[in-house]
């Protein structure tokens, strides 16, 4: 059950949602723009049986106090200070962060101040790298460089009813999966007198976060917090390149790209909850819980029961291949993501492997009708560089351990001429 509370921090009423037993590992959920702790309304009860979850609203967001610009310094430094007071008021000593959008710059400020308190990081479209900022940020960068009314008005377009809704629907795979309650509530809260000026001040201050990216990356490299990345890969605000960048600095990293947009929880909440449950079970140990120090999680605890079926009763294997990611393609680099269903990708070959359940397999990859192909069992993104400008195609075949093709997909694309 989720409960609802308010605590006074520096004279401000900070609203927060709470679920789960406080004796269990704590996950501190930090929300993004233009929303509030409301974005975690479904995730919290899904994990409350095993974890303690806390989701605050920042000043000026959700149901927390909304002092005017004259009464409060709306910067990310100040929001982090209030959240530090919130953590102290609740007596949280050790916790994992869920970092999403604005939650990332707030959470990384807190993590670098007290790295000893951070058990793990869960990063969902929470940026810490320049690569993650694409064309969406051009109006914002113009505003940072020249704070004119005209540039401010362009930034304000993200706060119109259409702009707010766009955060949710852009990149979503099925609009019928999205509840209109989300953008309707966000709009009502942003339409409060003075709130859009507050949001504009924070958007102007967002540039301070970019200056801290090197510091946050150094924190990741030095402390190596176990990190789960679950990223809506169709987000146009925080590009998928920002997700891949985490791989440079982290060794204990679980990485999942989801076929959805900025607010990935709206469409992929069940999948994200499953990833968090397995990840936290692997890396977080506390006394007096199922994760107690004297309890070693079994394989079944972590991955669930093994689906042992006779081969003839298994569902057919499927291959799903996405078009090349547009941003790298515009620069002459081809990133093709693919996944399989009802088949495990493993480097196991030969006739005997045909009878293994769940079914085993791999992919053959052929570029431009070449007389040879290469074999992949990683499931990682296929990256092609050095292709000449012009039209190309990539054949991806799903094959069994004897290299018999089960199904295939052909991807057609054009590499642009960079000299034009």
C-alpha positions as CSV (number, residue, x, y, z in Angstrom):
1,X,0.0,0.0,0.0
2,X,1.3,3.5,-0.9
3,X,0.8,6.2,1.8
4,X,1.0,9.9,1.4
5,X,2.9,12.3,3.7
6,X,4.2,15.8,4.2
7,X,7.4,16.8,6.0
8,X,8.7,20.3,6.7
9,X,12.2,21.1,5.3
10,X,13.6,24.6,5.6
11,X,10.1,26.0,6.1
12,X,8.8,24.1,3.0
13,X,6.1,21.4,3.0
14,X,7.6,18.5,1.0
15,X,5.1,16.0,-0.1
16,X,6.1,12.4,-0.6
17,X,4.7,8.9,-1.3
18,X,6.0,5.9,0.7
19,X,5.5,2.2,0.3
20,X,7.0,-1.0,1.7
21,X,8.6,-1.9,5.0
22,X,11.3,0.5,6.3
23,X,13.4,-2.4,7.3
24,X,13.8,-3.4,3.7
25,X,16.3,-1.9,1.2
26,X,15.3,1.7,0.4
27,X,14.9,3.1,-3.1
28,X,14.7,6.9,-3.3
29,X,12.7,7.8,-6.5
30,X,13.6,11.2,-8.0
31,X,11.1,12.4,-10.6
32,X,11.6,14.3,-13.9
33,X,10.0,17.2,-15.7
34,X,7.1,18.1,-16.2
35,X,5.8,15.6,-13.7
36,X,6.1,14.7,-10.0
37,X,6.1,11.7,-7.7
38,X,2.9,10.7,-9.6
39,X,5.1,9.1,-12.2
40,X,5.9,6.3,-9.7
41,X,2.3,5.6,-8.7
42,X,2.4,2.1,-10.3
43,X,6.0,1.2,-9.7
44,X,5.8,1.6,-5.9
45,X,3.1,-1.0,-5.2
46,X,4.8,-3.4,-7.7
47,X,8.0,-3.4,-5.6
48,X,6.6,-2.8,-2.1
49,X,6.7,-6.4,-1.0
50,X,10.5,-6.5,-1.1
51,X,11.7,-2.9,-0.9
52,X,11.1,0.4,0.9
53,X,10.2,3.1,-1.6
54,X,10.1,6.9,-1.1
55,X,9.2,9.4,-3.8
56,X,9.2,13.1,-2.9
57,X,8.0,16.1,-4.9
58,X,10.6,18.9,-5.3
59,X,9.7,22.5,-4.3
60,X,7.5,23.9,-7.1
61,X,6.4,20.4,-8.3
62,X,3.5,18.2,-7.5
63,X,2.0,18.8,-4.0
64,X,5.0,20.3,-2.3
65,X,5.2,24.0,-1.4
66,X,5.6,26.4,-4.3
67,X,7.3,29.5,-3.0
68,X,7.7,32.4,-5.5
69,X,10.9,33.2,-7.4
70,X,11.5,36.0,-4.8
71,X,11.1,33.6,-1.9
72,X,13.2,30.6,-3.2
73,X,16.3,30.1,-5.3
74,X,15.1,27.7,-8.0
75,X,18.3,26.1,-9.0
76,X,19.4,22.5,-9.1
77,X,21.9,23.2,-6.3
78,X,19.0,24.4,-4.1
79,X,16.7,21.5,-5.0
80,X,19.5,19.1,-4.0
81,X,19.9,20.9,-0.7
82,X,16.2,20.5,0.1
83,X,16.4,16.8,-0.9
84,X,19.4,16.3,1.4
85,X,17.3,17.8,4.2
86,X,14.5,15.5,3.2
87,X,16.7,12.4,3.4
88,X,18.0,13.5,6.8
89,X,14.5,14.2,8.1
90,X,13.4,10.7,7.2
91,X,16.5,9.2,8.7
92,X,17.6,7.4,5.6
93,X,21.2,6.1,6.0
94,X,21.7,3.9,3.0
95,X,19.6,3.8,-0.2
96,X,19.5,3.3,-3.9
97,X,18.6,6.2,-6.3
98,X,16.1,6.0,-9.1
99,X,17.3,8.8,-11.4
100,X,15.0,10.1,-14.1
101,X,15.4,13.4,-16.1
102,X,15.7,16.2,-13.4
103,X,16.2,13.4,-10.8
104,X,19.6,12.7,-12.3
105,X,21.3,16.1,-11.7
106,X,19.7,16.2,-8.2
107,X,20.6,12.6,-7.4
108,X,24.2,12.9,-8.7
109,X,24.8,16.0,-6.6
110,X,23.7,14.0,-3.5
111,X,25.7,10.9,-4.5
112,X,28.9,12.8,-5.0
113,X,28.4,14.5,-1.6
114,X,27.8,11.2,0.2
115,X,29.0,8.3,-2.0
116,X,29.2,6.0,1.1
117,X,25.4,6.1,1.4
118,X,24.6,5.0,-2.2
119,X,24.0,1.2,-2.6
120,X,23.0,1.2,-6.2
121,X,21.8,3.5,-9.0
122,X,18.8,2.9,-11.2
123,X,19.0,5.2,-14.2
124,X,15.9,5.7,-16.4
125,X,16.5,8.4,-19.0
126,X,18.7,10.2,-16.6
127,X,21.5,12.0,-18.4
128,X,25.1,12.5,-17.3
129,X,26.8,12.8,-20.7
130,X,26.9,15.4,-23.5
131,X,26.1,12.6,-26.0
132,X,22.7,12.4,-24.6
133,X,21.7,15.9,-25.6
134,X,20.4,16.2,-29.2
135,X,18.6,18.7,-31.3
136,X,15.8,18.9,-28.7
137,X,18.2,21.1,-26.7
138,X,18.9,23.7,-29.4
139,X,16.2,26.2,-28.1
140,X,17.5,25.7,-24.6
141,X,21.1,26.3,-25.5
142,X,20.1,29.4,-27.4
143,X,18.3,30.6,-24.2
144,X,21.4,29.9,-22.1
145,X,23.6,31.9,-24.5
146,X,21.1,34.8,-24.9
147,X,18.4,35.3,-22.3
148,X,16.0,37.2,-24.5
149,X,12.2,37.2,-24.3
150,X,12.1,35.6,-27.8
151,X,14.4,32.7,-26.7
152,X,12.4,32.4,-23.4
153,X,9.2,32.0,-25.4
154,X,10.6,29.1,-27.4
155,X,11.5,27.3,-24.2
156,X,8.0,28.0,-22.8
157,X,6.6,25.9,-25.7
158,X,7.6,22.8,-23.7
159,X,5.0,24.0,-21.0
160,X,2.0,24.4,-23.3
161,X,-0.7,21.7,-23.2
162,X,0.7,20.3,-26.5
163,X,4.3,20.5,-25.2
164,X,3.5,18.7,-22.0
165,X,1.6,15.9,-23.8
166,X,4.5,15.6,-26.3
167,X,6.8,14.4,-23.5
168,X,4.6,11.4,-23.1
169,X,3.5,10.5,-26.6
170,X,6.8,11.0,-28.5
171,X,8.4,7.6,-29.0
172,X,5.6,5.7,-27.4
173,X,4.9,2.5,-29.3
174,X,1.1,2.5,-28.6
175,X,-0.7,5.7,-27.6
176,X,-3.5,3.5,-26.2
177,X,-1.1,2.4,-23.5
178,X,-0.9,6.0,-22.1
179,X,-3.2,7.4,-19.5
180,X,-4.3,11.0,-20.2
181,X,-4.3,11.5,-16.4
182,X,-0.5,12.0,-16.6
183,X,-0.3,15.1,-18.8
184,X,-3.6,16.4,-17.5
185,X,-2.3,16.5,-13.9
186,X,1.0,17.9,-15.1
187,X,-0.8,20.7,-17.0
188,X,-3.0,21.6,-14.0
189,X,0.1,22.0,-11.8
190,X,2.1,23.9,-14.3
191,X,-0.9,26.2,-14.9
192,X,-0.8,27.5,-11.3
193,X,0.0,31.2,-11.2
194,X,3.8,31.7,-11.3
195,X,4.7,28.1,-11.9
196,X,5.8,28.5,-15.5
197,X,8.2,31.2,-14.4
198,X,9.6,28.8,-11.8
199,X,10.0,26.1,-14.5
200,X,11.7,28.6,-16.9
201,X,14.2,29.5,-14.1
202,X,15.1,25.8,-13.7
203,X,15.4,25.3,-17.4
204,X,17.8,28.3,-17.5
205,X,19.8,26.8,-14.6
206,X,19.9,23.4,-16.3
207,X,23.2,24.5,-17.9
208,X,24.9,24.2,-14.5
209,X,24.4,20.4,-14.8
210,X,26.5,20.1,-17.9
211,X,29.4,21.7,-16.1
212,X,29.2,18.9,-13.5
213,X,29.1,16.0,-16.0
214,X,32.9,15.4,-15.7
215,X,32.6,15.3,-11.9
216,X,29.7,12.9,-12.0
217,X,31.5,10.7,-14.5
218,X,34.6,10.7,-12.2
219,X,32.3,9.6,-9.3
220,X,31.1,6.6,-11.4
221,X,34.6,5.6,-12.4
222,X,35.9,5.9,-8.8
223,X,33.1,4.4,-6.8
224,X,31.7,2.0,-9.3
225,X,28.2,1.9,-7.9
226,X,26.3,-1.1,-9.2
227,X,24.0,0.5,-11.9
228,X,20.9,-0.6,-13.7
229,X,20.2,1.4,-16.9
230,X,16.6,1.1,-18.2
231,X,16.2,3.6,-21.0
232,X,13.3,4.5,-23.3
233,X,15.3,4.4,-26.5
234,X,12.9,6.6,-28.5
235,X,13.3,9.6,-26.1
236,X,14.2,12.7,-28.2
237,X,15.2,14.7,-25.2
238,X,17.7,12.3,-23.8
239,X,19.1,10.3,-26.7
240,X,20.0,6.6,-26.5
241,X,23.7,7.6,-26.9
242,X,23.5,9.0,-23.4
243,X,22.5,5.5,-22.2
244,X,25.4,3.9,-24.0
245,X,27.9,6.4,-22.5
246,X,27.4,4.8,-19.1
247,X,29.2,1.8,-20.4
248,X,32.5,3.8,-20.6
249,X,32.7,4.4,-16.9
250,X,30.9,1.5,-15.2
251,X,31.9,-2.2,-14.7
252,X,28.9,-3.4,-12.6
253,X,26.3,-2.4,-15.2
254,X,23.0,-4.0,-16.3
255,X,21.8,-2.4,-19.4
256,X,18.3,-2.5,-21.1
257,X,16.9,-0.4,-23.9
258,X,13.1,-0.3,-24.0
259,X,10.9,0.4,-27.1
260,X,9.2,3.5,-25.7
261,X,9.9,7.2,-25.0
262,X,10.8,9.6,-22.2
263,X,8.3,8.3,-19.6
264,X,9.2,4.7,-20.0
265,X,7.3,3.6,-16.9
266,X,4.0,4.4,-18.6
267,X,4.5,1.6,-21.2
268,X,7.2,-0.6,-19.7
269,X,6.4,-0.3,-16.0
270,X,6.1,-4.1,-15.6
271,X,9.4,-4.8,-17.3
272,X,11.2,-2.1,-15.4
273,X,9.8,-3.4,-12.1
274,X,11.1,-6.9,-13.0
275,X,14.5,-5.6,-13.9
276,X,14.7,-3.7,-10.6
277,X,13.7,-6.7,-8.6
278,X,16.4,-8.9,-10.1
279,X,19.0,-6.2,-10.0
280,X,18.4,-5.3,-6.4
281,X,18.3,-8.9,-5.3
282,X,21.7,-9.4,-6.9
283,X,23.4,-6.3,-5.4
284,X,21.7,-5.2,-2.2
285,X,22.0,-7.1,1.0
286,X,20.3,-6.1,4.3
287,X,19.5,-7.8,7.6
288,X,16.1,-9.0,8.6
289,X,14.8,-9.3,5.0
290,X,14.9,-12.0,2.4
291,X,18.1,-10.4,1.3
292,X,19.7,-11.0,4.8
293,X,23.4,-11.5,5.1
294,X,23.0,-15.1,6.0
295,X,20.7,-15.7,3.0
296,X,22.4,-16.4,-0.4
297,X,19.8,-15.8,-3.1
298,X,19.3,-18.9,-5.3
299,X,19.3,-18.8,-9.0
300,X,15.5,-19.2,-8.8
301,X,15.3,-16.2,-6.5
302,X,17.0,-14.0,-9.1
303,X,15.8,-15.3,-12.5
304,X,12.6,-17.1,-11.5
305,X,11.7,-20.7,-12.3
306,X,13.3,-22.2,-15.3
307,X,10.7,-22.7,-18.1
308,X,11.6,-26.3,-18.9
309,X,9.3,-27.5,-21.7
310,X,9.6,-30.0,-24.4
311,X,10.9,-28.4,-27.5
312,X,7.7,-29.1,-29.5
313,X,5.7,-27.3,-26.8
314,X,7.8,-24.1,-26.9
315,X,6.4,-21.0,-28.6
316,X,8.0,-20.2,-31.9
317,X,11.3,-18.2,-31.8
318,X,10.9,-14.6,-33.0
319,X,13.4,-12.0,-34.3
320,X,12.6,-8.3,-33.8
321,X,14.9,-5.8,-35.6
322,X,14.7,-2.0,-35.3
323,X,15.6,0.5,-38.0
324,X,19.1,2.1,-37.6
325,X,19.1,4.8,-34.9
326,X,18.7,8.1,-36.8
327,X,21.2,10.3,-34.9
328,X,24.2,8.0,-35.4
329,X,23.1,7.3,-39.0
330,X,23.2,11.0,-39.8
331,X,26.9,10.9,-38.8
332,X,27.6,7.8,-40.9
333,X,27.5,5.3,-38.1
334,X,24.9,2.5,-38.2
335,X,23.4,1.3,-34.9
336,X,20.9,-1.6,-35.4
337,X,19.2,-3.0,-32.3
338,X,17.6,-6.4,-32.3
339,X,16.2,-8.9,-29.9
340,X,14.8,-12.4,-29.8
341,X,11.8,-14.0,-28.1
342,X,11.4,-17.6,-27.1
343,X,15.1,-18.3,-27.7
344,X,18.3,-18.0,-25.7
345,X,21.3,-16.5,-27.5
346,X,24.3,-18.6,-26.5
347,X,27.5,-19.7,-28.4
348,X,26.5,-23.3,-28.3
349,X,26.5,-25.3,-31.5
350,X,26.0,-28.8,-32.8
351,X,23.3,-31.4,-33.2
352,X,23.0,-32.1,-29.4
353,X,22.1,-28.5,-28.7
354,X,18.9,-28.8,-30.8
355,X,17.2,-30.7,-27.9
356,X,18.1,-28.1,-25.2
357,X,15.2,-26.3,-23.6
358,X,14.7,-23.4,-23.5
359,X,15.7,-23.3,-27.2
360,X,19.2,-22.1,-28.1
361,X,20.3,-20.1,-31.1
362,X,22.3,-17.3,-32.6
363,X,22.2,-14.8,-35.5
364,X,23.9,-14.6,-38.9
365,X,24.6,-11.1,-40.1
366,X,25.3,-10.3,-43.8
367,X,26.1,-6.8,-45.1
368,X,25.2,-5.8,-48.7
369,X,25.0,-9.4,-50.0
370,X,28.6,-10.2,-49.0
371,X,29.6,-13.8,-49.8
372,X,30.2,-14.4,-46.1
373,X,28.5,-13.6,-42.8
374,X,29.5,-13.3,-39.2
375,X,27.8,-14.9,-36.2
376,X,26.7,-13.1,-33.1
377,X,25.4,-14.5,-29.8
378,X,25.6,-11.3,-27.6
379,X,22.3,-9.7,-28.4
380,X,24.1,-6.3,-28.2
381,X,23.5,-3.5,-30.7
382,X,25.0,-4.1,-34.1
383,X,27.4,-1.3,-34.9
384,X,28.7,-0.8,-38.5
385,X,31.2,1.9,-39.4
386,X,33.1,2.8,-42.6
387,X,30.2,2.1,-45.0
388,X,30.3,4.3,-48.2
389,X,27.6,6.9,-48.6
390,X,24.6,5.5,-50.4
391,X,22.1,2.7,-50.0
392,X,22.9,-0.4,-48.0
393,X,21.1,-3.4,-46.5
394,X,21.8,-5.8,-43.6
395,X,20.3,-9.3,-43.5
396,X,19.9,-10.7,-39.9
397,X,19.0,-14.4,-39.7
398,X,18.0,-16.2,-36.6
399,X,19.5,-19.6,-36.7
400,X,19.5,-22.8,-34.6
401,X,22.7,-24.5,-33.2
402,X,23.1,-26.3,-36.6
403,X,23.0,-22.9,-38.4
404,X,19.6,-23.7,-39.9
405,X,17.8,-20.4,-40.5
406,X,14.6,-20.0,-38.4
407,X,13.5,-16.6,-39.5
408,X,15.1,-13.4,-40.9
409,X,14.8,-9.7,-41.3
410,X,16.4,-7.4,-43.9
411,X,17.0,-3.7,-43.0
412,X,17.4,-1.2,-45.7
413,X,19.0,2.2,-45.1
414,X,21.0,5.0,-46.7
415,X,24.3,6.4,-45.3
416,X,24.4,10.2,-46.0
417,X,27.2,11.9,-47.7
418,X,28.9,13.8,-44.9
419,X,30.5,16.3,-47.3
420,X,27.2,17.7,-48.4
